[in-house]
Amino acid sequence: MATIRRVHHSSIANLFVRSLLADVGEMHGGFTKEHWQATLDFFGNRCAYTGKALAPADIDRDHAIPLNRASGGLHRFGNLLPACRQANNEKGSLTYVEFLRSTPGRFASLGHLTTEDRETAIARIESFMEETGYRQVTSSAVLSPEYLEEKYQQVKELCALIRAEVQSMAPPELMSSMLDSEKDEEEEVDNEETGREEDLTDRLPTAYRELLAAHKKHRIGRLAQAIFAQLFADGRVAPFVQRLQEKQYSAQQLGLYVPVLATERLIIAGQPRYYTEPCVLDGIAYYLGSQWNNGRRDMLEDWLVDEVFRAEAGIADTSEALMPVAALSATATQLDSMIGSTVQAAVQAIWNQVKETENKELGHIRIGQGIQQVFHILDEEPVALAAVQRVLTDGTRLGMTRELQVLRPFDANSDLDALRKDSKGYVRYYATPLARTGYLLCKEWNANHITEWTRIFKAAGLL
């Protein structure tokens, strides 16, 4: 029987980023057989990192600067080096400098090198890059980490949205069987190429790298319990506790059909869906969801890299809280086709109640109430919210002062009272941020804005 291997959307996004970097490398000379022979000649058929002499069959090709979104290396002459298999495997997603200047004893392949030997290897690699023109190319043609991260998030979110749309087509009676099918199965180790340069887990703190390595052949459920026990122990879970209790965040980030954390051991479809031993933070006990299977391993690792240890992994910050799919170059028609009819119906129903004059007996509501209700719905629908943001970016006739924004970014570390006010000290934003995105919503609306908001919602495909 053939085995169907599910590919996580982050893997697709990583592959897309690598293909972009390969394309740019090809545009600037690429890499040919002649280039490879010249590379071998420069390094004398030795590993560029360890200096070990290599037989032709034992030589691996390694990107000195990996083809991933954190490093932005190109597949081009000057960036591919001869390496022994052990050094290549140990280097993973690290750059040649990070690898050669790593803590002594971390990598066995470098154990015989002195500090001077390591610096000599770095100087030789950089001399090679200069000689081949790689440095000059990257200074002008390399895609910025911010750009690569933005494209990675867009592709990843688009894949997640399509998968969620397909899953939403399942009849409700199938949901319990879907939950029951998520057994904590034994992980199958695939011997095919794993794309080590895409695997940014090499950049995680030591304790987490060791946990991932120790549980490589174990069940994903055991790994999840070990990871979360560590996150609770060192307090790194604290900023995420609230979101991990939300079903949508848990599904999008970790692929669970139940909230990752719960303050009680919930019973769903007649079965407990949480482990028996709770983790404790600030005196509160949290139970970890037990619905892990093999497909969740990549998602757990991606969540650690992209969310929890973003700075340590060297992931670029894409300016202000990047909204999923916010920068997609999609037309209004394309976005409209991605927005569910349920969302459109909900927005239509609310907006039908917004009238120039409040009349509760007729079911009318003020425009401010309508805007709040609409945006709380959009907050749970990334594509719809992105469509509205696109229209707002294109320009509107709302007549807002320059310092005001319809949506103002807010996070837990910000001063809420200060952000709600303008430069003169007047409160201009509602007190409660949007639950998922954390935006503050401007409250300066009156009947004169109804016509323009109607145009905005129509342009976004919501009316």
C-alpha positions as CSV (number, residue, x, y, z in Angstrom):
1,M,0.0,0.0,0.0
2,A,1.3,3.4,-0.9
3,T,2.0,5.9,1.9
4,I,0.7,9.4,1.5
5,R,3.1,11.9,3.2
6,R,1.3,15.1,4.3
7,V,3.4,18.2,3.8
8,H,3.0,21.0,6.3
9,H,2.4,24.5,4.9
10,S,5.6,25.8,6.4
11,S,7.6,23.3,4.4
12,I,5.9,24.5,1.2
13,A,6.7,28.1,2.3
14,N,10.3,27.2,3.0
15,L,10.6,25.5,-0.4
16,F,9.2,28.7,-2.1
17,V,11.8,30.9,-0.4
18,R,14.6,28.5,-1.4
19,S,13.4,28.6,-5.0
20,L,13.4,32.5,-4.9
21,L,17.0,32.4,-3.7
22,A,18.0,29.8,-6.3
23,D,16.3,32.0,-9.0
24,V,18.3,35.1,-7.9
25,G,21.5,33.0,-7.9
26,E,20.8,31.8,-11.4
27,M,20.2,35.4,-12.6
28,H,23.7,36.3,-11.4
29,G,25.7,33.5,-12.9
30,G,24.3,30.3,-11.2
31,F,26.5,27.3,-10.6
32,T,28.0,25.0,-13.3
33,K,30.2,21.9,-13.4
34,E,33.1,24.2,-14.3
35,H,32.3,26.3,-11.2
36,W,32.3,23.2,-9.0
37,Q,35.7,22.1,-10.4
38,A,37.1,25.5,-9.7
39,T,35.8,25.3,-6.2
40,L,37.4,22.0,-5.6
41,D,40.7,23.3,-7.0
42,F,40.6,26.3,-4.7
43,F,40.1,24.2,-1.5
44,G,42.4,21.4,-2.7
45,N,39.7,18.7,-2.5
46,R,39.5,19.3,1.2
47,C,36.5,20.1,3.5
48,A,36.3,23.9,3.6
49,Y,35.5,23.7,7.4
50,T,37.6,20.9,8.8
51,G,40.5,20.8,6.3
52,K,40.0,17.0,5.9
53,A,41.1,15.5,2.6
54,L,38.2,14.1,0.7
55,A,37.7,11.4,-1.9
56,P,35.4,12.4,-4.7
57,A,32.6,10.1,-3.4
58,D,32.8,11.6,0.1
59,I,32.4,15.3,-0.9
60,D,29.2,17.1,0.0
61,R,28.2,20.4,-1.5
62,D,27.2,22.9,1.2
63,H,26.0,26.5,1.0
64,A,28.3,28.6,3.2
65,I,25.4,30.9,3.7
66,P,22.3,28.7,3.7
67,L,19.3,29.1,1.4
68,N,16.8,30.0,4.0
69,R,14.8,33.1,5.0
70,A,17.1,33.9,8.0
71,S,20.3,33.9,6.1
72,G,19.4,34.6,2.5
73,G,22.2,32.8,0.8
74,L,22.2,32.3,-3.0
75,H,22.7,29.2,-5.1
76,R,25.6,30.8,-6.9
77,F,29.3,30.3,-7.6
78,G,31.2,31.4,-4.4
79,N,28.6,30.1,-1.9
80,L,28.9,26.4,-2.5
81,L,31.7,24.7,-0.7
82,P,33.1,21.2,-0.5
83,A,32.4,19.7,2.9
84,C,32.7,16.3,4.7
85,R,29.4,14.7,5.5
86,Q,29.8,15.1,9.2
87,A,30.5,18.8,9.0
88,N,27.7,19.3,6.5
89,N,25.2,17.5,8.7
90,E,26.3,19.3,11.9
91,K,26.3,22.8,10.3
92,G,22.7,22.5,9.2
93,S,21.1,26.0,9.0
94,L,24.1,27.9,10.4
95,T,26.2,30.2,8.4
96,Y,29.9,29.3,7.9
97,V,30.8,32.0,10.5
98,E,28.3,30.7,13.1
99,F,29.5,27.2,12.6
100,L,33.2,27.8,12.8
101,R,32.8,30.2,15.7
102,S,30.5,27.9,17.6
103,T,31.3,26.9,21.2
104,P,34.2,24.5,21.4
105,G,32.9,21.0,21.9
106,R,29.5,21.5,20.4
107,F,30.4,19.9,17.0
108,A,32.5,16.8,16.8
109,S,33.7,17.5,13.3
110,L,35.5,20.7,14.5
111,G,36.9,19.1,17.6
112,H,40.5,19.0,16.3
113,L,40.6,22.6,15.3
114,T,42.2,25.4,17.4
115,T,40.7,28.9,17.5
116,E,43.4,30.0,15.0
117,D,42.5,27.1,12.7
118,R,38.8,28.1,12.7
119,E,39.6,31.8,11.9
120,T,41.9,30.7,9.1
121,A,39.1,28.6,7.6
122,I,36.8,31.6,7.8
123,A,39.4,33.9,6.1
124,R,39.9,31.3,3.4
125,I,36.1,31.0,2.7
126,E,35.8,34.8,2.6
127,S,38.7,35.1,0.2
128,F,37.0,32.6,-2.1
129,M,33.8,34.6,-2.0
130,E,35.7,37.8,-2.9
131,E,37.6,36.0,-5.7
132,T,34.4,34.6,-7.3
133,G,32.5,37.9,-7.0
134,Y,29.9,36.4,-4.6
135,R,30.3,39.3,-2.2
136,Q,29.7,41.9,-4.9
137,V,26.5,40.1,-6.1
138,T,25.0,39.8,-2.6
139,S,25.6,43.4,-1.7
140,S,23.3,44.5,-4.5
141,A,21.1,41.5,-5.4
142,V,20.4,39.6,-2.2
143,L,16.8,39.6,-1.0
144,S,16.5,41.2,2.5
145,P,15.5,39.0,5.4
146,E,12.5,41.2,5.9
147,Y,11.3,40.6,2.3
148,L,12.0,36.8,2.6
149,E,10.1,36.5,5.9
150,E,7.2,38.5,4.5
151,K,6.9,36.1,1.5
152,Y,7.4,33.1,3.7
153,Q,4.5,34.2,5.9
154,Q,2.2,34.9,3.0
155,V,2.7,31.5,1.4
156,K,2.4,29.7,4.7
157,E,-0.8,31.6,5.6
158,L,-2.3,31.0,2.1
159,C,-1.6,27.2,2.4
160,A,-3.2,27.2,5.9
161,L,-6.3,29.1,4.7
162,I,-6.8,26.7,1.8
163,R,-6.4,23.7,4.1
164,A,-8.8,25.2,6.6
165,E,-11.3,25.9,3.9
166,V,-11.1,22.2,2.7
167,Q,-11.5,21.0,6.3
168,S,-14.5,23.3,6.9
169,M,-16.3,21.4,4.1
170,A,-16.4,18.2,6.3
171,P,-19.8,17.4,7.7
172,P,-20.1,18.1,11.5
173,E,-20.6,14.4,12.2
174,L,-17.1,13.7,10.9
175,M,-15.4,15.9,13.4
176,S,-15.5,13.4,16.2
177,S,-14.1,10.7,14.0
178,M,-11.4,13.2,12.9
179,L,-10.4,13.7,16.5
180,D,-10.4,10.0,17.1
181,S,-8.1,9.4,14.1
182,E,-5.5,11.6,15.6
183,K,-3.6,8.9,17.4
184,D,-0.2,9.4,19.0
185,E,1.5,7.2,16.4
186,E,5.1,6.1,16.3
187,E,7.1,8.6,14.2
188,E,8.4,7.1,10.9
189,V,11.9,8.4,10.2
190,D,12.3,9.3,6.6
191,N,15.7,8.7,5.1
192,E,15.2,11.1,2.2
193,E,16.8,14.6,2.0
194,T,15.4,16.6,4.9
195,G,16.3,20.1,3.8
196,R,18.7,20.9,6.7
197,E,19.3,24.4,5.5
198,E,15.6,25.1,6.0
199,D,15.6,23.7,9.5
200,L,16.1,26.7,11.7
201,T,15.8,24.6,14.9
202,D,19.6,24.6,14.9
203,R,19.3,28.2,16.2
204,L,17.1,27.3,19.2
205,P,18.5,27.4,22.8
206,T,20.5,24.3,23.8
207,A,17.8,22.8,26.0
208,Y,15.3,22.8,23.2
209,R,17.7,21.5,20.6
210,E,18.6,18.6,23.0
211,L,14.9,17.8,23.5
212,L,14.2,17.7,19.7
213,A,17.3,15.4,19.2
214,A,16.4,13.1,22.1
215,H,12.8,12.6,20.9
216,K,13.6,12.3,17.2
217,K,12.5,8.7,17.0
218,H,9.9,8.9,19.8
219,R,6.2,9.6,19.6
220,I,5.3,13.2,18.9
221,G,3.1,13.3,22.0
222,R,6.1,12.6,24.2
223,L,8.1,15.4,22.5
224,A,5.2,17.9,22.9
225,Q,5.0,17.1,26.6
226,A,8.7,17.5,27.1
227,I,8.8,20.8,25.1
228,F,5.9,22.3,27.0
229,A,7.3,21.2,30.3
230,Q,10.5,23.1,29.5
231,L,8.5,26.1,28.3
232,F,6.6,26.2,31.6
233,A,9.8,25.6,33.6
234,D,11.7,28.6,32.1
235,G,8.6,30.8,31.8
236,R,8.9,31.2,28.0
237,V,5.3,30.0,27.6
238,A,3.8,33.0,29.5
239,P,3.2,35.4,26.5
240,F,1.4,32.6,24.7
241,V,-0.8,31.1,27.4
242,Q,-3.9,33.1,26.5
243,R,-3.6,32.3,22.8
244,L,-2.9,28.7,23.3
245,Q,-6.3,28.4,25.0
246,E,-7.9,29.6,21.8
247,K,-9.1,27.0,19.3
248,Q,-8.3,29.0,16.2
249,Y,-4.8,29.9,17.2
250,S,-4.1,26.3,18.3
251,A,-5.4,25.0,14.9
252,Q,-3.4,27.5,12.8
253,Q,-0.1,27.3,14.7
254,L,0.0,23.7,15.9
255,G,-2.7,21.9,14.0
256,L,-4.8,20.7,17.0
257,Y,-8.6,20.6,16.7
258,V,-8.8,21.5,20.4
259,P,-7.1,24.3,22.3
260,V,-3.5,23.4,23.1
261,L,-4.0,24.4,26.8
262,A,-7.0,24.2,29.0
263,T,-7.5,24.9,32.7
264,E,-9.5,21.7,33.0
265,R,-9.2,18.3,31.4
266,L,-11.9,18.6,28.8
267,I,-14.0,15.7,27.5
268,I,-14.8,15.9,23.8
269,A,-16.9,13.4,21.9
270,G,-16.9,11.2,25.0
271,Q,-13.1,11.0,25.2
272,P,-10.5,13.0,27.3
273,R,-8.4,15.1,24.9
274,Y,-5.8,16.3,27.4
275,Y,-2.9,14.7,29.3
276,T,-3.5,13.9,33.0
277,E,-0.5,15.8,34.4
278,P,-0.9,19.6,34.3
279,C,1.8,22.2,34.0
280,V,1.7,25.2,36.4
281,L,2.3,28.8,35.8
282,D,1.7,31.6,38.4
283,G,-0.3,29.1,40.5
284,I,-2.6,28.1,37.7
285,A,-2.7,24.5,36.4
286,Y,-2.9,24.1,32.6
287,Y,-3.6,20.8,30.8
288,L,-1.9,20.0,27.5
289,G,-3.9,18.7,24.6
290,S,-3.1,15.1,23.7
291,Q,-4.2,15.2,20.0
292,W,-0.8,15.1,18.5
293,N,0.2,12.9,15.5
294,N,3.2,12.7,13.1
295,G,2.1,15.7,11.0
296,R,2.3,18.0,14.0
297,R,6.0,17.6,14.6
298,D,6.9,20.1,11.9
299,M,4.3,22.5,13.2
300,L,5.6,22.3,16.7
301,E,9.1,23.0,15.6
302,D,8.0,25.9,13.4
303,W,6.0,27.4,16.2
304,L,9.1,27.3,18.5
305,V,11.2,29.0,15.7
306,D,8.6,31.5,14.4
307,E,6.8,32.4,17.6
308,V,8.6,31.6,20.8
309,F,12.3,32.0,19.9
310,R,11.9,34.3,16.9
311,A,14.8,36.6,17.9
312,E,17.2,33.7,18.8
313,A,16.4,32.0,15.4
314,G,17.4,35.2,13.5
315,I,14.0,35.6,11.9
316,A,13.5,39.1,10.5
317,D,10.8,41.4,12.0
318,T,8.6,42.4,9.1
319,S,7.8,45.9,10.4
320,E,4.5,46.3,12.3
321,A,2.7,43.1,13.2
322,L,2.4,41.6,9.7
323,M,-1.1,40.6,9.0
324,P,-1.4,37.2,7.4
325,V,-1.7,37.6,3.6
326,A,-1.9,41.4,4.1
327,A,0.6,42.1,1.3
328,L,-0.7,39.6,-1.2
329,S,-0.9,41.3,-4.6
330,A,-4.4,39.9,-5.1
331,T,-7.2,41.8,-6.9
332,A,-10.5,42.5,-5.2
333,T,-12.1,39.7,-7.2
334,Q,-9.4,37.2,-6.1
335,L,-9.8,38.2,-2.5
336,D,-13.6,38.1,-2.7
337,S,-13.4,34.5,-3.9
338,M,-11.5,33.6,-0.8
339,I,-13.8,35.3,1.7
340,G,-16.5,32.9,3.0
341,S,-20.2,33.6,2.4
342,T,-20.8,33.3,6.1
343,V,-18.5,36.3,6.8
344,Q,-20.1,38.3,4.0
345,A,-23.6,37.5,5.4
346,A,-22.6,38.5,8.9
347,V,-21.1,41.8,7.8
348,Q,-24.1,42.5,5.6
349,A,-26.5,41.8,8.5
350,I,-24.7,44.2,10.8
351,W,-24.3,47.0,8.2
352,N,-28.0,46.8,7.3
353,Q,-28.7,47.9,10.8
354,V,-26.4,51.0,10.6
355,K,-28.5,54.0,9.7
356,E,-27.9,57.7,9.8
357,T,-30.3,58.1,12.7
358,E,-30.4,55.7,15.6
359,N,-33.8,54.1,16.0
360,K,-33.7,51.1,18.3
361,E,-37.3,50.2,17.7
362,L,-36.4,49.6,14.1
363,G,-33.3,47.7,15.0
364,H,-31.0,50.5,14.0
365,I,-27.6,50.9,15.6
366,R,-25.0,53.7,15.6
367,I,-22.1,53.5,13.1
368,G,-19.6,53.1,15.9
369,Q,-21.4,50.0,17.2
370,G,-21.5,48.6,13.6
371,I,-17.8,49.2,13.0
372,Q,-16.9,47.5,16.2
373,Q,-19.1,44.5,15.5
374,V,-17.7,44.2,11.9
375,F,-14.1,44.4,12.9
376,H,-14.5,41.8,15.7
377,I,-15.8,39.4,13.0
378,L,-12.9,40.4,10.7
379,D,-10.4,39.8,13.4
380,E,-11.2,36.1,13.2
381,E,-11.1,36.0,9.4
382,P,-7.5,36.9,8.2
383,V,-8.3,37.0,4.5
384,A,-11.3,39.3,5.0
385,L,-9.4,41.6,7.3
386,A,-6.5,41.7,4.8
387,A,-8.9,42.7,2.1
388,V,-10.2,45.7,4.1
389,Q,-6.6,46.7,5.0
390,R,-5.7,46.6,1.3
391,V,-8.5,49.1,0.5
392,L,-7.5,51.3,3.5
393,T,-3.9,51.3,2.2
394,D,-5.1,52.3,-1.3
395,G,-6.6,55.5,0.2
396,T,-10.0,56.5,1.5
397,R,-12.2,59.5,2.0
398,L,-12.7,59.0,5.8
399,G,-11.2,62.4,6.5
400,M,-9.0,61.2,9.4
401,T,-6.2,63.3,10.7
402,R,-2.7,62.2,9.8
403,E,-1.8,60.9,13.2
404,L,-4.9,58.6,13.4
405,Q,-5.1,55.1,12.0
406,V,-8.2,52.9,11.6
407,L,-6.2,50.1,13.2
408,R,-3.4,50.9,15.6
409,P,-0.9,48.1,16.5
410,F,-0.9,47.1,20.2
411,D,0.8,44.4,22.3
412,A,0.9,43.4,25.9
413,N,4.1,45.5,26.5
414,S,2.5,48.7,25.3
415,D,0.9,51.4,27.4
416,L,-2.8,51.0,26.5
417,D,-4.0,54.3,27.9
418,A,-1.3,56.2,26.0
419,L,-2.0,54.5,22.7
420,R,-5.7,55.2,22.9
421,K,-5.0,59.0,23.0
422,D,-3.9,61.4,20.3
423,S,-1.1,64.0,20.7
424,K,-3.5,66.4,22.5
425,G,-4.5,63.8,25.0
426,Y,-8.0,63.0,23.6
427,V,-9.1,59.4,23.6
428,R,-9.5,58.3,20.0
429,Y,-9.5,54.4,20.2
430,Y,-11.9,51.9,21.8
431,A,-10.6,50.4,25.1
432,T,-10.7,46.7,24.1
433,P,-8.1,45.5,21.5
434,L,-9.1,43.0,18.8
435,A,-8.6,39.6,20.4
436,R,-6.5,37.8,17.8
437,T,-4.5,40.6,16.1
438,G,-4.3,42.9,19.1
439,Y,-5.2,46.0,17.0
440,L,-6.8,49.1,18.6
441,L,-9.8,50.3,16.6
442,C,-10.4,54.0,16.1
443,K,-13.7,55.3,17.5
444,E,-14.0,58.6,15.6
445,W,-17.0,57.7,13.5
446,N,-20.3,59.5,12.7
447,A,-23.1,59.4,10.2
448,N,-21.0,61.2,7.6
449,H,-18.7,58.2,7.4
450,I,-21.4,55.7,6.5
451,T,-21.2,56.2,2.7
452,E,-17.4,55.8,2.6
453,W,-17.4,52.7,4.9
454,T,-20.0,51.2,2.7
455,R,-17.7,51.8,-0.3
456,I,-14.7,50.3,1.6
457,F,-16.6,47.1,2.6
458,K,-17.9,46.7,-1.0
459,A,-14.4,47.1,-2.4
460,A,-13.2,44.5,0.0
461,G,-15.8,42.0,-1.2
462,L,-17.8,42.1,2.0
463,L,-21.0,43.7,0.8
